[in-house]
């Protein structure tokens, strides 16, 4: 088992940063996750705010982006019967909007709202969304179709 495999799926126990942005410190992570869990999520706007907070919490050492996008889709599906067609959101636009979202969530809200669809049971859309999610993170060797 590799070093990365040892902590996959575990809440991180170390502080984390990306570029100049520091995610929630470990000493406040448990509190942050409880707070996020209690945040309302009945409207699109509330769901986006919750998504931004989860990005700030960054609960895992790895795989936060991909797991958070799946988590976001599940909340959208459950609460407002919509999902994101990730194929409609440009990688650099998305990553830039997420980077700025702790200061202002209007840009990420705009990108996601324009990519919402009511195709909540479309397996192909879901699987293609996973492909796009890996592409956002710099992985493009394989697609779901290859499996």
N, CA, C and O atoms as a GROMACS GRO file, in nm:
protein
  588
    1UNK      N    1   0.085  -0.118   0.000
    1UNK     CA    2   0.000   0.000   0.000
    1UNK      C    3   0.090   0.124   0.000
    1UNK      O    4   0.187   0.131   0.075
    2UNK      N    5   0.057   0.221  -0.083
    2UNK     CA    6   0.140   0.342  -0.091
    2UNK      C    7   0.107   0.437   0.024
    2UNK      O    8   0.010   0.418   0.096
    3UNK      N    9   0.191   0.539   0.038
    3UNK     CA   10   0.170   0.639   0.142
    3UNK      C   11   0.035   0.708   0.128
    3UNK      O   12  -0.032   0.734   0.227
    4UNK      N   13  -0.005   0.736   0.005
    4UNK     CA   14  -0.134   0.802  -0.018
    4UNK      C   15  -0.249   0.711   0.024
    4UNK      O   16  -0.344   0.757   0.086
    5UNK      N   17  -0.241   0.583  -0.010
    5UNK     CA   18  -0.349   0.490   0.022
    5UNK      C   19  -0.377   0.482   0.171
    5UNK      O   20  -0.490   0.454   0.211
    6UNK      N   21  -0.276   0.507   0.254
    6UNK     CA   22  -0.292   0.494   0.398
    6UNK      C   23  -0.394   0.592   0.457
    6UNK      O   24  -0.448   0.566   0.564
    7UNK      N   25  -0.420   0.703   0.391
    7UNK     CA   26  -0.512   0.800   0.449
    7UNK      C   27  -0.632   0.833   0.360
    7UNK      O   28  -0.710   0.923   0.393
    8UNK      N   29  -0.649   0.762   0.250
    8UNK     CA   30  -0.766   0.786   0.164
    8UNK      C   31  -0.893   0.761   0.244
    8UNK      O   32  -0.907   0.658   0.310
    9UNK      N   33  -0.986   0.855   0.238
    9UNK     CA   34  -1.113   0.843   0.306
    9UNK      C   35  -1.110   0.882   0.453
    9UNK      O   36  -1.214   0.882   0.519
   10UNK      N   37  -0.995   0.915   0.504
   10UNK     CA   38  -0.982   0.956   0.644
   10UNK      C   39  -0.980   1.109   0.652
   10UNK      O   40  -0.924   1.176   0.565
   11UNK      N   41  -1.043   1.162   0.756
   11UNK     CA   42  -1.036   1.307   0.779
   11UNK      C   43  -0.889   1.341   0.805
   11UNK      O   44  -0.820   1.272   0.881
   12UNK      N   45  -0.842   1.446   0.742
   12UNK     CA   46  -0.699   1.478   0.751
   12UNK      C   47  -0.659   1.515   0.894
   12UNK      O   48  -0.738   1.570   0.971
   13UNK      N   49  -0.534   1.484   0.925
   13UNK     CA   50  -0.479   1.512   1.058
   13UNK      C   51  -0.362   1.610   1.049
   13UNK      O   52  -0.288   1.629   1.145
   14UNK      N   53  -0.346   1.670   0.932
   14UNK     CA   54  -0.240   1.768   0.909
   14UNK      C   55  -0.302   1.893   0.847
   14UNK      O   56  -0.406   1.885   0.781
   15UNK      N   57  -0.239   2.006   0.867
   15UNK     CA   58  -0.284   2.128   0.802
   15UNK      C   59  -0.258   2.118   0.653
   15UNK      O   60  -0.167   2.046   0.610
   16UNK      N   61  -0.337   2.190   0.574
   16UNK     CA   62  -0.328   2.179   0.430
   16UNK      C   63  -0.342   2.316   0.365
   16UNK      O   64  -0.414   2.403   0.414
   17UNK      N   65  -0.273   2.333   0.254
   17UNK     CA   66  -0.279   2.458   0.178
   17UNK      C   67  -0.262   2.426   0.031
   17UNK      O   68  -0.206   2.323  -0.006
   18UNK      N   69  -0.310   2.517  -0.053
   18UNK     CA   70  -0.290   2.507  -0.197
   18UNK      C   71  -0.255   2.647  -0.244
   18UNK      O   72  -0.334   2.740  -0.230
   19UNK      N   73  -0.136   2.661  -0.301
   19UNK     CA   74  -0.091   2.794  -0.338
   19UNK      C   75  -0.080   2.880  -0.213
   19UNK      O   76  -0.016   2.841  -0.116
   20UNK      N   77  -0.143   2.996  -0.216
   20UNK     CA   78  -0.140   3.087  -0.101
   20UNK      C   79  -0.259   3.070  -0.008
   20UNK      O   80  -0.273   3.144   0.089
   21UNK      N   81  -0.347   2.972  -0.037
   21UNK     CA   82  -0.468   2.955   0.043
   21UNK      C   83  -0.451   2.841   0.143
   21UNK      O   84  -0.415   2.729   0.107
   22UNK      N   85  -0.478   2.872   0.269
   22UNK     CA   86  -0.475   2.770   0.374
   22UNK      C   87  -0.618   2.724   0.402
   22UNK      O   88  -0.707   2.806   0.424
   23UNK      N   89  -0.637   2.594   0.399
   23UNK     CA   90  -0.768   2.538   0.430
   23UNK      C   91  -0.788   2.540   0.582
   23UNK      O   92  -0.696   2.574   0.656
   24UNK      N   93  -0.908   2.504   0.626
   24UNK     CA   94  -0.938   2.507   0.769
   24UNK      C   95  -0.830   2.434   0.849
   24UNK      O   96  -0.795   2.321   0.816
   25UNK      N   97  -0.777   2.499   0.952
   25UNK     CA   98  -0.676   2.433   1.034
   25UNK      C   99  -0.731   2.305   1.099
   25UNK      O  100  -0.849   2.298   1.132
   26UNK      N  101  -0.646   2.207   1.116
   26UNK     CA  102  -0.687   2.079   1.173
   26UNK      C  103  -0.757   2.099   1.307
   26UNK      O  104  -0.855   2.030   1.337
   27UNK      N  105  -0.708   2.192   1.389
   27UNK     CA  106  -0.767   2.210   1.522
   27UNK      C  107  -0.913   2.257   1.515
   27UNK      O  108  -0.987   2.243   1.612
   28UNK      N  109  -0.956   2.313   1.401
   28UNK     CA  110  -1.095   2.358   1.385
   28UNK      C  111  -1.173   2.273   1.285
   28UNK      O  112  -1.290   2.301   1.259
   29UNK      N  113  -1.112   2.171   1.230
   29UNK     CA  114  -1.175   2.094   1.123
   29UNK      C  115  -1.302   2.023   1.169
   29UNK      O  116  -1.404   2.028   1.100
   30UNK      N  117  -1.297   1.957   1.283
   30UNK     CA  118  -1.416   1.887   1.332
   30UNK      C  119  -1.532   1.984   1.352
   30UNK      O  120  -1.645   1.956   1.313
   31UNK      N  121  -1.504   2.099   1.413
   31UNK     CA  122  -1.607   2.202   1.433
   31UNK      C  123  -1.660   2.250   1.298
   31UNK      O  124  -1.780   2.266   1.280
   32UNK      N  125  -1.569   2.274   1.203
   32UNK     CA  126  -1.609   2.322   1.070
   32UNK      C  127  -1.703   2.223   1.003
   32UNK      O  128  -1.804   2.263   0.945
   33UNK      N  129  -1.670   2.095   1.010
   33UNK     CA  130  -1.754   1.993   0.946
   33UNK      C  131  -1.891   1.983   1.012
   33UNK      O  132  -1.991   1.963   0.944
   34UNK      N  133  -1.896   1.997   1.144
   34UNK     CA  134  -2.026   1.997   1.214
   34UNK      C  135  -2.108   2.118   1.171
   34UNK      O  136  -2.229   2.108   1.148
   35UNK      N  137  -2.042   2.233   1.162
   35UNK     CA  138  -2.111   2.355   1.117
   35UNK      C  139  -2.166   2.338   0.976
   35UNK      O  140  -2.281   2.373   0.949
   36UNK      N  141  -2.086   2.284   0.886
   36UNK     CA  142  -2.129   2.261   0.747
   36UNK      C  143  -2.247   2.166   0.744
   36UNK      O  144  -2.343   2.189   0.670
   37UNK      N  145  -2.242   2.061   0.823
   37UNK     CA  146  -2.351   1.964   0.828
   37UNK      C  147  -2.482   2.030   0.870
   37UNK      O  148  -2.589   1.989   0.825
   38UNK      N  149  -2.474   2.131   0.956
   38UNK     CA  150  -2.594   2.198   1.006
   38UNK      C  151  -2.642   2.313   0.918
   38UNK      O  152  -2.750   2.367   0.939
   39UNK      N  153  -2.563   2.350   0.819
   39UNK     CA  154  -2.603   2.461   0.731
   39UNK      C  155  -2.727   2.422   0.651
   39UNK      O  156  -2.741   2.306   0.611
   40UNK      N  157  -2.817   2.517   0.626
   40UNK     CA  158  -2.935   2.486   0.544
   40UNK      C  159  -2.894   2.453   0.401
   40UNK      O  160  -2.789   2.496   0.353
   41UNK      N  161  -2.979   2.375   0.334
   41UNK     CA  162  -2.948   2.334   0.197
   41UNK      C  163  -3.075   2.315   0.114
   41UNK      O  164  -3.081   2.226   0.029
   42UNK      N  165  -3.176   2.397   0.139
   42UNK     CA  166  -3.302   2.379   0.068
   42UNK      C  167  -3.313   2.461  -0.060
   42UNK      O  168  -3.403   2.438  -0.141
   43UNK      N  169  -3.223   2.558  -0.080
   43UNK     CA  170  -3.225   2.638  -0.202
   43UNK      C  171  -3.089   2.628  -0.271
   43UNK      O  172  -2.990   2.587  -0.211
   44UNK      N  173  -3.087   2.665  -0.398
   44UNK     CA  174  -2.961   2.664  -0.472
   44UNK      C  175  -2.858   2.752  -0.403
   44UNK      O  176  -2.742   2.712  -0.390
   45UNK      N  177  -2.897   2.869  -0.359
   45UNK     CA  178  -2.804   2.962  -0.296
   45UNK      C  179  -2.745   2.904  -0.168
   45UNK      O  180  -2.625   2.917  -0.142
   46UNK      N  181  -2.829   2.839  -0.087
   46UNK     CA  182  -2.781   2.776   0.036
   46UNK      C  183  -2.684   2.662   0.005
   46UNK      O  184  -2.583   2.645   0.074
   47UNK      N  185  -2.714   2.586  -0.098
   47UNK     CA  186  -2.628   2.474  -0.136
   47UNK      C  187  -2.492   2.524  -0.182
   47UNK      O  188  -2.389   2.465  -0.149
   48UNK      N  189  -2.490   2.633  -0.259
   48UNK     CA  190  -2.362   2.690  -0.304
   48UNK      C  191  -2.280   2.737  -0.184
   48UNK      O  192  -2.159   2.713  -0.178
   49UNK      N  193  -2.344   2.804  -0.089
   49UNK     CA  194  -2.272   2.850   0.030
   49UNK      C  195  -2.213   2.731   0.107
   49UNK      O  196  -2.100   2.737   0.155
   50UNK      N  197  -2.290   2.625   0.117
   50UNK     CA  198  -2.244   2.504   0.184
   50UNK      C  199  -2.125   2.443   0.108
   50UNK      O  200  -2.029   2.397   0.170
   51UNK      N  201  -2.132   2.442  -0.023
   51UNK     CA  202  -2.024   2.389  -0.106
   51UNK      C  203  -1.896   2.470  -0.087
   51UNK      O  204  -1.787   2.413  -0.077
   52UNK      N  205  -1.908   2.601  -0.082
   52UNK     CA  206  -1.792   2.688  -0.060
   52UNK      C  207  -1.729   2.657   0.075
   52UNK      O  208  -1.606   2.647   0.087
   53UNK      N  209  -1.812   2.641   0.178
   53UNK     CA  210  -1.760   2.610   0.311
   53UNK      C  211  -1.690   2.474   0.314
   53UNK      O  212  -1.588   2.458   0.382
   54UNK      N  213  -1.745   2.376   0.240
   54UNK     CA  214  -1.680   2.245   0.235
   54UNK      C  215  -1.545   2.255   0.166
   54UNK      O  216  -1.450   2.187   0.206
   55UNK      N  217  -1.536   2.339   0.064
   55UNK     CA  218  -1.407   2.358  -0.002
   55UNK      C  219  -1.305   2.420   0.094
   55UNK      O  220  -1.188   2.382   0.093
   56UNK      N  221  -1.349   2.513   0.176
   56UNK     CA  222  -1.260   2.575   0.274
   56UNK      C  223  -1.218   2.472   0.379
   56UNK      O  224  -1.103   2.470   0.422
   57UNK      N  225  -1.311   2.387   0.420
   57UNK     CA  226  -1.278   2.283   0.519
   57UNK      C  227  -1.176   2.185   0.462
   57UNK      O  228  -1.082   2.146   0.532
   58UNK      N  229  -1.195   2.146   0.337
   58UNK     CA  230  -1.101   2.054   0.271
   58UNK      C  231  -1.069   1.936   0.364
   58UNK      O  232  -0.956   1.923   0.411
   59UNK      N  233  -1.168   1.851   0.391
   59UNK     CA  234  -1.153   1.752   0.498
   59UNK      C  235  -1.052   1.640   0.475
   59UNK      O  236  -1.008   1.577   0.571
   60UNK      N  237  -1.014   1.615   0.352
   60UNK     CA  238  -0.922   1.505   0.322
   60UNK      C  239  -0.786   1.557   0.278
   60UNK      O  240  -0.774   1.673   0.237
   61UNK      N  241  -0.685   1.474   0.287
   61UNK     CA  242  -0.552   1.513   0.238
   61UNK      C  243  -0.550   1.511   0.086
   61UNK      O  244  -0.480   1.591   0.024
   62UNK      N  245  -0.626   1.422   0.026
   62UNK     CA  246  -0.633   1.410  -0.120
   62UNK      C  247  -0.778   1.386  -0.160
   62UNK      O  248  -0.861   1.347  -0.078
   63UNK      N  249  -0.808   1.410  -0.286
   63UNK     CA  250  -0.939   1.379  -0.346
   63UNK      C  251  -1.052   1.473  -0.304
   63UNK      O  252  -1.168   1.439  -0.325
   64UNK      N  253  -1.022   1.588  -0.248
   64UNK     CA  254  -1.127   1.680  -0.204
   64UNK      C  255  -1.211   1.733  -0.320
   64UNK      O  256  -1.334   1.736  -0.311
   65UNK      N  257  -1.147   1.774  -0.428
   65UNK     CA  258  -1.221   1.830  -0.540
   65UNK      C  259  -1.321   1.732  -0.598
   65UNK      O  260  -1.438   1.765  -0.616
   66UNK      N  261  -1.274   1.613  -0.629
   66UNK     CA  262  -1.360   1.512  -0.689
   66UNK      C  263  -1.472   1.471  -0.594
   66UNK      O  264  -1.588   1.463  -0.633
   67UNK      N  265  -1.438   1.444  -0.469
   67UNK     CA  266  -1.541   1.400  -0.375
   67UNK      C  267  -1.641   1.512  -0.346
   67UNK      O  268  -1.760   1.485  -0.328
   68UNK      N  269  -1.595   1.636  -0.341
   68UNK     CA  270  -1.686   1.747  -0.315
   68UNK      C  271  -1.780   1.771  -0.432
   68UNK      O  272  -1.896   1.806  -0.412
   69UNK      N  273  -1.733   1.752  -0.555
   69UNK     CA  274  -1.823   1.768  -0.671
   69UNK      C  275  -1.932   1.660  -0.671
   69UNK      O  276  -2.047   1.689  -0.704
   70UNK      N  277  -1.897   1.538  -0.635
   70UNK     CA  278  -1.998   1.432  -0.625
   70UNK      C  279  -2.095   1.465  -0.512
   70UNK      O  280  -2.216   1.451  -0.528
   71UNK      N  281  -2.043   1.508  -0.398
   71UNK     CA  282  -2.125   1.548  -0.283
   71UNK      C  283  -2.222   1.660  -0.322
   71UNK      O  284  -2.340   1.656  -0.287
   72UNK      N  285  -2.171   1.760  -0.395
   72UNK     CA  286  -2.255   1.871  -0.440
   72UNK      C  287  -2.369   1.820  -0.528
   72UNK      O  288  -2.484   1.858  -0.508
   73UNK      N  289  -2.337   1.733  -0.624
   73UNK     CA  290  -2.442   1.678  -0.710
   73UNK      C  291  -2.547   1.603  -0.631
   73UNK      O  292  -2.666   1.614  -0.660
   74UNK      N  293  -2.506   1.527  -0.530
   74UNK     CA  294  -2.602   1.452  -0.449
   74UNK      C  295  -2.694   1.545  -0.372
   74UNK      O  296  -2.814   1.518  -0.360
   75UNK      N  297  -2.641   1.653  -0.318
   75UNK     CA  298  -2.725   1.750  -0.247
   75UNK      C  299  -2.820   1.819  -0.344
   75UNK      O  300  -2.940   1.832  -0.315
   76UNK      N  301  -2.769   1.863  -0.458
   76UNK     CA  302  -2.855   1.928  -0.557
   76UNK      C  303  -2.968   1.835  -0.601
   76UNK      O  304  -3.083   1.876  -0.613
   77UNK      N  305  -2.933   1.710  -0.625
   77UNK     CA  306  -3.032   1.611  -0.669
   77UNK      C  307  -3.139   1.592  -0.562
   77UNK      O  308  -3.258   1.590  -0.593
   78UNK      N  309  -3.097   1.577  -0.439
   78UNK     CA  310  -3.188   1.553  -0.328
   78UNK      C  311  -3.277   1.673  -0.297
   78UNK      O  312  -3.397   1.658  -0.272
   79UNK      N  313  -3.218   1.791  -0.300
   79UNK     CA  314  -3.290   1.910  -0.253
   79UNK      C  315  -3.367   1.986  -0.361
   79UNK      O  316  -3.478   2.033  -0.336
   80UNK      N  317  -3.310   1.998  -0.480
   80UNK     CA  318  -3.378   2.078  -0.583
   80UNK      C  319  -3.398   2.003  -0.714
   80UNK      O  320  -3.435   2.061  -0.816
   81UNK      N  321  -3.374   1.873  -0.711
   81UNK     CA  322  -3.395   1.785  -0.826
   81UNK      C  323  -3.320   1.832  -0.951
   81UNK      O  324  -3.373   1.831  -1.062
   82UNK      N  325  -3.196   1.873  -0.931
   82UNK     CA  326  -3.107   1.914  -1.039
   82UNK      C  327  -2.970   1.852  -1.013
   82UNK      O  328  -2.938   1.817  -0.899
   83UNK      N  329  -2.890   1.840  -1.118
   83UNK     CA  330  -2.749   1.803  -1.106
   83UNK      C  331  -2.671   1.893  -1.200
   83UNK      O  332  -2.729   1.962  -1.284
   84UNK      N  333  -2.540   1.891  -1.186
   84UNK     CA  334  -2.454   1.973  -1.270
   84UNK      C  335  -2.409   1.892  -1.391
   84UNK      O  336  -2.364   1.778  -1.377
   85UNK      N  337  -2.422   1.950  -1.509
   85UNK     CA  338  -2.360   1.892  -1.628
   85UNK      C  339  -2.220   1.951  -1.634
   85UNK      O  340  -2.199   2.058  -1.691
   86UNK      N  341  -2.125   1.880  -1.575
   86UNK     CA  342  -1.989   1.931  -1.561
   86UNK      C  343  -1.923   1.955  -1.696
   86UNK      O  344  -1.826   2.030  -1.704
   87UNK      N  345  -1.973   1.893  -1.801
   87UNK     CA  346  -1.918   1.915  -1.936
   87UNK      C  347  -1.937   2.059  -1.982
   87UNK      O  348  -1.868   2.104  -2.073
   88UNK      N  349  -2.030   2.130  -1.920
   88UNK     CA  350  -2.060   2.267  -1.961
   88UNK      C  351  -1.976   2.372  -1.888
   88UNK      O  352  -1.989   2.491  -1.915
   89UNK      N  353  -1.890   2.328  -1.796
   89UNK     CA  354  -1.811   2.423  -1.718
   89UNK      C  355  -1.663   2.407  -1.753
   89UNK      O  356  -1.605   2.300  -1.735
   90UNK      N  357  -1.604   2.513  -1.804
   90UNK     CA  358  -1.464   2.514  -1.841
   90UNK      C  359  -1.375   2.494  -1.717
   90UNK      O  360  -1.401   2.551  -1.611
   91UNK      N  361  -1.273   2.413  -1.733
   91UNK     CA  362  -1.182   2.380  -1.623
   91UNK      C  363  -1.122   2.504  -1.557
   91UNK      O  364  -1.132   2.520  -1.435
   92UNK      N  365  -1.060   2.591  -1.634
   92UNK     CA  366  -0.993   2.707  -1.573
   92UNK      C  367  -1.094   2.804  -1.513
   92UNK      O  368  -1.067   2.864  -1.409
   93UNK      N  369  -1.211   2.820  -1.576
   93UNK     CA  370  -1.316   2.905  -1.518
   93UNK      C  371  -1.359   2.849  -1.382
   93UNK      O  372  -1.374   2.923  -1.285
   94UNK      N  373  -1.380   2.718  -1.378
   94UNK     CA  374  -1.425   2.654  -1.254
   94UNK      C  375  -1.321   2.668  -1.143
   94UNK      O  376  -1.353   2.711  -1.032
   95UNK      N  377  -1.197   2.632  -1.174
   95UNK     CA  378  -1.092   2.636  -1.071
   95UNK      C  379  -1.068   2.778  -1.021
   95UNK      O  380  -1.045   2.799  -0.902
   96UNK      N  381  -1.073   2.876  -1.112
   96UNK     CA  382  -1.057   3.016  -1.071
   96UNK      C  383  -1.173   3.061  -0.984
   96UNK      O  384  -1.153   3.129  -0.883
   97UNK      N  385  -1.294   3.023  -1.022
   97UNK     CA  386  -1.412   3.062  -0.944
   97UNK      C  387  -1.409   2.998  -0.805
   97UNK      O  388  -1.445   3.062  -0.707
   98UNK      N  389  -1.366   2.872  -0.797
   98UNK     CA  390  -1.357   2.806  -0.666
   98UNK      C  391  -1.250   2.873  -0.580
   98UNK      O  392  -1.267   2.887  -0.459
   99UNK      N  393  -1.141   2.913  -0.642
   99UNK     CA  394  -1.034   2.980  -0.567
   99UNK      C  395  -1.082   3.112  -0.508
   99UNK      O  396  -1.044   3.149  -0.397
  100UNK      N  397  -1.167   3.182  -0.582
  100UNK     CA  398  -1.218   3.312  -0.535
  100UNK      C  399  -1.344   3.299  -0.450
  100UNK      O  400  -1.384   3.396  -0.385
  101UNK      N  401  -1.406   3.183  -0.448
  101UNK     CA  402  -1.536   3.167  -0.383
  101UNK      C  403  -1.539   3.200  -0.233
  101UNK      O  404  -1.644   3.244  -0.185
  102UNK      N  405  -1.432   3.181  -0.156
  102UNK     CA  406  -1.441   3.220  -0.015
  102UNK      C  407  -1.463   3.371   0.004
  102UNK      O  408  -1.518   3.414   0.106
  103UNK      N  409  -1.421   3.450  -0.093
  103UNK     CA  410  -1.438   3.595  -0.086
  103UNK      C  411  -1.571   3.637  -0.148
  103UNK      O  412  -1.640   3.724  -0.097
  104UNK      N  413  -1.606   3.572  -0.261
  104UNK     CA  414  -1.728   3.606  -0.333
  104UNK      C  415  -1.774   3.483  -0.410
  104UNK      O  416  -1.703   3.434  -0.498
  105UNK      N  417  -1.893   3.433  -0.377
  105UNK     CA  418  -1.941   3.311  -0.442
  105UNK      C  419  -2.027   3.335  -0.566
  105UNK      O  420  -2.084   3.240  -0.620
  106UNK      N  421  -2.036   3.458  -0.612
  106UNK     CA  422  -2.120   3.488  -0.728
  106UNK      C  423  -2.072   3.418  -0.855
  106UNK      O  424  -2.153   3.367  -0.933
  107UNK      N  425  -1.942   3.414  -0.876
  107UNK     CA  426  -1.887   3.354  -0.997
  107UNK      C  427  -1.913   3.203  -1.001
  107UNK      O  428  -1.957   3.151  -1.103
  108UNK      N  429  -1.885   3.133  -0.891
  108UNK     CA  430  -1.908   2.988  -0.890
  108UNK      C  431  -2.058   2.960  -0.897
  108UNK      O  432  -2.100   2.862  -0.959
  109UNK      N  433  -2.136   3.043  -0.834
  109UNK     CA  434  -2.282   3.028  -0.840
  109UNK      C  435  -2.331   3.042  -0.984
  109UNK      O  436  -2.415   2.963  -1.029
  110UNK      N  437  -2.280   3.140  -1.055
  110UNK     CA  438  -2.317   3.163  -1.195
  110UNK      C  439  -2.278   3.044  -1.282
  110UNK      O  440  -2.360   2.994  -1.360
  111UNK      N  441  -2.154   2.997  -1.269
  111UNK     CA  442  -2.108   2.884  -1.350
  111UNK      C  443  -2.193   2.760  -1.327
  111UNK      O  444  -2.235   2.693  -1.422
  112UNK      N  445  -2.218   2.729  -1.201
  112UNK     CA  446  -2.294   2.608  -1.170
  112UNK      C  447  -2.440   2.623  -1.209
  112UNK      O  448  -2.499   2.529  -1.263
  113UNK      N  449  -2.499   2.739  -1.183
  113UNK     CA  450  -2.641   2.756  -1.218
  113UNK      C  451  -2.665   2.743  -1.367
  113UNK      O  452  -2.770   2.692  -1.409
  114UNK      N  453  -2.570   2.787  -1.448
  114UNK     CA  454  -2.584   2.775  -1.593
  114UNK      C  455  -2.558   2.634  -1.645
  114UNK      O  456  -2.582   2.606  -1.763
  115UNK      N  457  -2.510   2.546  -1.559
  115UNK     CA  458  -2.484   2.408  -1.600
  115UNK      C  459  -2.580   2.309  -1.535
  115UNK      O  460  -2.563   2.188  -1.548
  116UNK      N  461  -2.680   2.359  -1.464
  116UNK     CA  462  -2.776   2.270  -1.400
  116UNK      C  463  -2.868   2.205  -1.502
  116UNK      O  464  -2.907   2.266  -1.602
  117UNK      N  465  -2.900   2.081  -1.475
  117UNK     CA  466  -2.993   2.007  -1.560
  117UNK      C  467  -3.086   1.925  -1.470
  117UNK      O  468  -3.053   1.895  -1.356
  118UNK      N  469  -3.202   1.891  -1.524
  118UNK     CA  470  -3.294   1.806  -1.449
  118UNK      C  471  -3.276   1.658  -1.484
  118UNK      O  472  -3.360   1.576  -1.448
  119UNK      N  473  -3.169   1.624  -1.552
  119UNK     CA  474  -3.141   1.484  -1.589
  119UNK      C  475  -3.078   1.410  -1.471
  119UNK      O  476  -2.965   1.361  -1.480
  120UNK      N  477  -3.151   1.404  -1.360
  120UNK     CA  478  -3.095   1.350  -1.236
  120UNK      C  479  -3.077   1.198  -1.238
  120UNK      O  480  -3.007   1.144  -1.152
  121UNK      N  481  -3.138   1.130  -1.331
  121UNK     CA  482  -3.126   0.984  -1.339
  121UNK      C  483  -3.043   0.939  -1.458
  121UNK      O  484  -3.041   0.820  -1.491
  122UNK      N  485  -2.976   1.032  -1.523
  122UNK     CA  486  -2.898   1.001  -1.643
  122UNK      C  487  -2.759   0.949  -1.602
  122UNK      O  488  -2.671   1.027  -1.567
  123UNK      N  489  -2.742   0.817  -1.608
  123UNK     CA  490  -2.616   0.755  -1.565
  123UNK      C  491  -2.499   0.803  -1.650
  123UNK      O  492  -2.390   0.826  -1.598
  124UNK      N  493  -2.520   0.818  -1.780
  124UNK     CA  494  -2.411   0.862  -1.868
  124UNK      C  495  -2.364   1.003  -1.829
  124UNK      O  496  -2.244   1.029  -1.825
  125UNK      N  497  -2.458   1.092  -1.801
  125UNK     CA  498  -2.422   1.228  -1.757
  125UNK      C  499  -2.340   1.222  -1.628
  125UNK      O  500  -2.240   1.292  -1.614
  126UNK      N  501  -2.383   1.138  -1.535
  126UNK     CA  502  -2.312   1.122  -1.408
  126UNK      C  503  -2.170   1.072  -1.431
  126UNK      O  504  -2.074   1.126  -1.375
  127UNK      N  505  -2.156   0.968  -1.513
  127UNK     CA  506  -2.024   0.909  -1.539
  127UNK      C  507  -1.934   1.007  -1.614
  127UNK      O  508  -1.815   1.017  -1.585
  128UNK      N  509  -1.990   1.080  -1.710
  128UNK     CA  510  -1.910   1.181  -1.782
  128UNK      C  511  -1.867   1.292  -1.686
  128UNK      O  512  -1.760   1.350  -1.701
  129UNK      N  513  -1.952   1.321  -1.588
  129UNK     CA  514  -1.917   1.419  -1.487
  129UNK      C  515  -1.795   1.376  -1.406
  129UNK      O  516  -1.712   1.459  -1.369
  130UNK      N  517  -1.785   1.247  -1.380
  130UNK     CA  518  -1.667   1.196  -1.310
  130UNK      C  519  -1.544   1.213  -1.397
  130UNK      O  520  -1.438   1.251  -1.348
  131UNK      N  521  -1.557   1.186  -1.528
  131UNK     CA  522  -1.445   1.209  -1.621
  131UNK      C  523  -1.399   1.354  -1.615
  131UNK      O  524  -1.280   1.382  -1.605
  132UNK      N  525  -1.495   1.446  -1.622
  132UNK     CA  526  -1.462   1.589  -1.619
  132UNK      C  527  -1.395   1.624  -1.487
  132UNK      O  528  -1.299   1.702  -1.483
  133UNK      N  529  -1.446   1.567  -1.379
  133UNK     CA  530  -1.388   1.594  -1.248
  133UNK      C  531  -1.241   1.552  -1.242
  133UNK      O  532  -1.159   1.625  -1.186
  134UNK      N  533  -1.209   1.438  -1.298
  134UNK     CA  534  -1.069   1.396  -1.304
  134UNK      C  535  -0.988   1.489  -1.394
  134UNK      O  536  -0.873   1.520  -1.364
  135UNK      N  537  -1.049   1.533  -1.504
  135UNK     CA  538  -0.981   1.627  -1.595
  135UNK      C  539  -0.948   1.757  -1.522
  135UNK      O  540  -0.839   1.811  -1.538
  136UNK      N  541  -1.042   1.807  -1.441
  136UNK     CA  542  -1.017   1.929  -1.363
  136UNK      C  543  -0.892   1.914  -1.277
  136UNK      O  544  -0.819   2.010  -1.255
  137UNK      N  545  -0.869   1.793  -1.228
  137UNK     CA  546  -0.757   1.767  -1.138
  137UNK      C  547  -0.629   1.727  -1.212
  137UNK      O  548  -0.528   1.695  -1.150
  138UNK      N  549  -0.635   1.730  -1.346
  138UNK     CA  550  -0.515   1.702  -1.424
  138UNK      C  551  -0.497   1.558  -1.467
  138UNK      O  552  -0.390   1.521  -1.516
  139UNK      N  553  -0.600   1.477  -1.450
  139UNK     CA  554  -0.592   1.337  -1.492
  139UNK      C  555  -0.676   1.317  -1.617
  139UNK      O  556  -0.796   1.347  -1.618
  140UNK      N  557  -0.615   1.267  -1.723
  140UNK     CA  558  -0.692   1.246  -1.846
  140UNK      C  559  -0.648   1.122  -1.923
  140UNK      O  560  -0.682   1.108  -2.040
  141UNK      N  561  -0.572   1.033  -1.859
  141UNK     CA  562  -0.525   0.913  -1.928
  141UNK      C  563  -0.638   0.818  -1.961
  141UNK      O  564  -0.638   0.754  -2.067
  142UNK      N  565  -0.736   0.808  -1.871
  142UNK     CA  566  -0.846   0.714  -1.890
  142UNK      C  567  -0.977   0.789  -1.876
  142UNK      O  568  -0.984   0.896  -1.814
  143UNK      N  569  -1.080   0.731  -1.935
  143UNK     CA  570  -1.215   0.782  -1.916
  143UNK      C  571  -1.301   0.667  -1.867
  143UNK      O  572  -1.259   0.552  -1.870
  144UNK      N  573  -1.420   0.698  -1.823
  144UNK     CA  574  -1.514   0.596  -1.777
  144UNK      C  575  -1.538   0.493  -1.887
  144UNK      O  576  -1.556   0.375  -1.859
  145UNK      N  577  -1.538   0.537  -2.012
  145UNK     CA  578  -1.560   0.445  -2.125
  145UNK      C  579  -1.450   0.340  -2.135
  145UNK      O  580  -1.474   0.232  -2.190
  146UNK      N  581  -1.331   0.368  -2.083
  146UNK     CA  582  -1.220   0.273  -2.088
  146UNK      C  583  -1.235   0.160  -1.988
  146UNK      O  584  -1.170   0.056  -2.000
  147UNK      N  585  -1.320   0.178  -1.890
  147UNK     CA  586  -1.332   0.078  -1.783
  147UNK      C  587  -1.424  -0.036  -1.819
  147UNK      O  588  -1.444  -0.127  -1.740
   0.00000   0.00000   0.00000
